[in-house]
Amino acid sequence: MKIKNEKEALQMFCEEENDYRDKFKKPFVNEKDGGRIWATNGYILLMVDPKLTRCKYTAFSQNRLNVGEVNTDRLIKFSEIDKAYMKFKLVEEVKSETGDDIECKDCDGEGEVEYSYHARNGRTYYETHECPVCQGTGVVPDCKMIPTGKMLLPRYTYYKFGEATFDAATVMQAVKGLRKMGFESMTHRVSSERGINLFSVAEGIELIVNTIIYDRMQEKSQRIKVY
């Protein structure tokens, strides 16, 4: 059986705007992993048996990860993760909207500002220069932050799976991609408090998620237990 929505779903595990690791921008065939298809952004990694795919991918060589021994067999339904998600205190998404030009408040529309420098000799020197905010034009765009109506996870939100703690947004990204393929659960197979955790999604499909160190002292941090 081939996976559903292959091209779009696999791309959801990658990071197209990755200027440092070009190979992670799109799914690829890993020659060092038996030809399995890898889709990763460096934090989550989906590994798929090529027999389950239809598309062709560029081949690269990437060292396999030392996952460790299987030490758990906990089925996790995505509905459990959804339930935990609802316990987070979400924040409203906003986007910037640029309107007409308005007078620059930093230079009062004059296009120039005055700098002062107090020297060691006790004297203060004054110079007039082009306003760095409006670049001398005297006007700036009227930028407003407009709510989109969507509620998002704030920073420092975490899920706890057994002994392991994960960044909540990273987990939700993986769940979204797996749902796109038609899955509604995965099985936790290798659990580690620090390091790599392995999940079995289906025969021929495995997911790796890196843990994160939970900082109890971080202001406004939230950690919700899935199991």
C-alpha positions as CSV (number, residue, x, y, z in Angstrom):
1,M,0.0,0.0,0.0
2,K,1.4,3.4,-1.0
3,I,1.2,6.3,1.5
4,K,-1.4,9.0,0.9
5,N,-0.6,12.5,-0.2
6,E,3.0,11.5,-0.5
7,K,4.6,14.6,-1.9
8,E,2.9,17.1,0.3
9,A,3.0,15.0,3.5
10,L,6.8,14.3,3.3
11,Q,7.6,17.9,2.6
12,M,5.9,18.8,5.9
13,F,8.8,17.1,7.7
14,C,11.4,19.2,5.9
15,E,12.4,22.8,6.1
16,E,12.5,24.6,2.7
17,E,14.1,27.7,4.2
18,N,17.2,25.9,5.4
19,D,20.3,27.8,4.3
20,Y,22.7,25.5,6.1
21,R,21.6,22.0,5.3
22,D,20.5,21.9,1.6
23,K,19.8,18.2,1.7
24,F,17.1,18.8,4.4
25,K,15.0,21.1,2.2
26,K,13.4,18.2,0.5
27,P,12.9,14.4,1.1
28,F,15.8,12.3,-0.2
29,V,17.0,8.8,-0.6
30,N,19.6,7.9,2.1
31,E,22.1,5.6,0.5
32,K,23.5,4.7,4.0
33,D,20.1,3.6,5.2
34,G,19.2,0.9,2.7
35,G,17.6,3.4,0.3
36,R,14.9,4.5,2.7
37,I,13.4,7.9,2.1
38,W,14.3,10.5,4.7
39,A,12.3,13.6,5.4
40,T,13.8,15.8,8.1
41,N,14.3,19.4,9.4
42,G,16.9,18.4,11.9
43,Y,14.5,18.0,14.8
44,I,12.1,15.4,13.4
45,L,13.0,12.6,11.0
46,L,10.6,10.5,9.1
47,M,12.0,7.3,7.5
48,V,9.9,5.5,4.9
49,D,10.4,2.3,3.0
50,P,10.7,3.2,-0.7
51,K,8.2,0.5,-1.6
52,L,5.6,2.7,0.0
53,T,6.3,5.7,-2.2
54,R,5.6,6.7,-5.8
55,C,7.8,9.8,-6.4
56,K,11.5,9.9,-7.2
57,Y,14.0,11.6,-4.9
58,T,17.6,12.7,-5.0
59,A,20.1,10.4,-3.3
60,F,22.4,11.5,-0.6
61,S,24.5,9.8,2.0
62,Q,23.6,10.6,5.6
63,N,24.9,8.6,8.6
64,R,22.3,6.5,10.3
65,L,21.4,7.5,13.9
66,N,22.2,5.4,16.9
67,V,18.6,4.9,18.1
68,G,19.2,2.5,21.0
69,E,17.3,-0.6,22.1
70,V,13.5,-0.9,22.1
71,N,12.3,-0.3,25.6
72,T,8.6,0.5,25.4
73,D,5.5,-0.4,23.4
74,R,3.1,2.5,24.1
75,L,0.4,3.2,21.4
76,I,-0.3,6.9,21.2
77,K,-3.5,8.0,19.5
78,F,-3.3,11.4,18.0
79,S,-6.6,12.1,19.8
80,E,-4.6,11.9,23.0
81,I,-2.2,14.5,21.8
82,D,-5.2,16.7,20.7
83,K,-6.6,16.4,24.2
84,A,-3.3,17.5,25.7
85,Y,-3.0,20.4,23.2
86,M,-6.3,21.8,24.5
87,K,-4.7,22.2,27.9
88,F,-2.1,24.7,26.7
89,K,-2.7,28.4,27.1
90,L,-2.6,29.5,23.5
91,V,-1.9,33.0,22.1
92,E,-3.6,34.8,19.3
93,E,-1.7,34.9,16.0
94,V,-1.2,38.4,14.5
95,K,0.3,39.6,11.2
96,S,1.7,42.9,10.2
97,E,-0.3,45.1,7.8
98,T,1.3,48.1,6.1
99,G,-0.9,51.1,5.4
100,D,-0.3,54.6,4.1
101,D,2.8,56.6,5.1
102,I,2.6,58.7,8.3
103,E,4.9,61.3,9.8
104,C,8.1,59.8,11.4
105,K,7.8,60.3,15.1
106,D,11.5,60.1,15.7
107,C,12.4,63.2,13.6
108,D,8.9,64.8,13.7
109,G,8.8,64.6,9.9
110,E,12.0,66.6,9.4
111,G,14.1,63.8,8.1
112,E,17.0,64.7,10.4
113,V,17.9,64.0,14.0
114,E,20.4,65.4,16.4
115,Y,23.1,63.3,18.0
116,S,25.1,64.3,21.1
117,Y,28.4,63.1,22.3
118,H,29.9,63.9,25.7
119,A,33.7,63.9,25.4
120,R,36.3,63.3,28.1
121,N,37.3,67.0,28.0
122,G,33.9,67.7,29.5
123,R,32.4,69.2,26.4
124,T,29.2,68.0,24.7
125,Y,29.2,67.9,20.9
126,Y,26.1,68.0,18.7
127,E,25.7,66.8,15.2
128,T,22.7,66.7,12.8
129,H,22.4,63.6,10.6
130,E,19.8,61.8,8.4
131,C,17.2,60.1,10.5
132,P,18.0,56.3,10.6
133,V,14.4,55.4,11.0
134,C,12.9,57.0,7.9
135,Q,16.2,57.4,6.0
136,G,15.7,61.1,5.7
137,T,12.2,61.0,4.1
138,G,10.3,62.2,7.1
139,V,7.7,59.5,6.7
140,V,7.3,55.8,7.6
141,P,4.7,53.2,6.7
142,D,1.9,52.9,9.1
143,C,2.3,49.3,10.3
144,K,-0.4,47.6,12.4
145,M,-0.5,44.2,13.9
146,I,-3.8,42.5,12.9
147,P,-5.2,39.4,14.6
148,T,-5.8,36.5,12.2
149,G,-8.3,34.7,14.4
150,K,-6.0,31.7,14.8
151,M,-4.7,30.5,18.2
152,L,-1.1,29.3,18.3
153,L,1.3,27.7,20.8
154,P,3.5,30.2,22.5
155,R,7.2,29.6,23.1
156,Y,8.3,27.2,25.8
157,T,5.4,24.7,25.5
158,Y,6.2,21.0,25.8
159,Y,4.7,17.6,25.7
160,K,5.7,14.8,28.1
161,F,5.6,11.3,26.7
162,G,6.6,9.0,29.5
163,E,10.1,10.1,30.6
164,A,10.7,12.2,27.5
165,T,9.9,15.9,26.9
166,F,9.4,17.3,23.5
167,D,8.8,20.7,22.0
168,A,5.1,20.9,21.5
169,A,5.2,22.7,18.1
170,T,7.6,20.1,16.8
171,V,5.3,17.2,17.8
172,M,2.3,18.9,16.3
173,Q,4.2,19.4,13.0
174,A,4.9,15.7,12.9
175,V,1.3,14.8,13.8
176,K,0.0,17.0,11.0
177,G,2.2,15.3,8.5
178,L,1.3,11.8,9.6
179,R,-2.4,12.7,9.5
180,K,-1.9,13.9,5.9
181,M,-0.8,10.4,5.1
182,G,-3.9,9.0,6.7
183,F,-2.5,7.8,10.1
184,E,-4.2,8.5,13.5
185,S,-1.7,6.9,15.9
186,M,1.9,5.8,16.4
187,T,3.7,3.6,18.8
188,H,6.5,4.8,21.1
189,R,9.3,2.2,20.8
190,V,12.5,3.7,22.1
191,S,12.0,6.1,25.0
192,S,14.9,8.3,26.3
193,E,14.8,11.2,28.7
194,R,17.6,12.8,26.8
195,G,18.3,12.2,23.1
196,I,16.6,10.2,20.4
197,N,13.1,8.8,20.7
198,L,11.7,6.3,18.1
199,F,8.1,5.9,17.1
200,S,6.7,3.2,14.8
201,V,3.9,4.6,12.6
202,A,3.2,1.6,10.4
203,E,5.1,-1.2,8.7
204,G,8.0,0.5,6.9
205,I,7.4,4.0,8.4
206,E,9.4,5.2,11.5
207,L,9.6,8.6,13.1
208,I,12.4,10.0,15.2
209,V,11.9,13.0,17.5
210,N,14.6,14.7,19.6
211,T,13.9,15.5,23.2
212,I,14.3,18.9,24.7
213,I,15.5,19.9,28.1
214,Y,12.6,21.3,30.1
215,D,13.5,24.5,31.9
216,R,11.1,24.8,34.9
217,M,12.5,28.3,35.5
218,Q,11.7,29.6,32.1
219,E,9.1,32.3,32.4
220,K,5.6,31.2,31.2
221,S,6.8,27.7,30.2
222,Q,4.1,25.0,30.0
223,R,4.5,21.2,30.0
224,I,1.5,18.9,29.4
225,K,1.5,15.2,30.0
226,V,0.3,13.0,27.2
227,Y,1.0,9.8,29.1
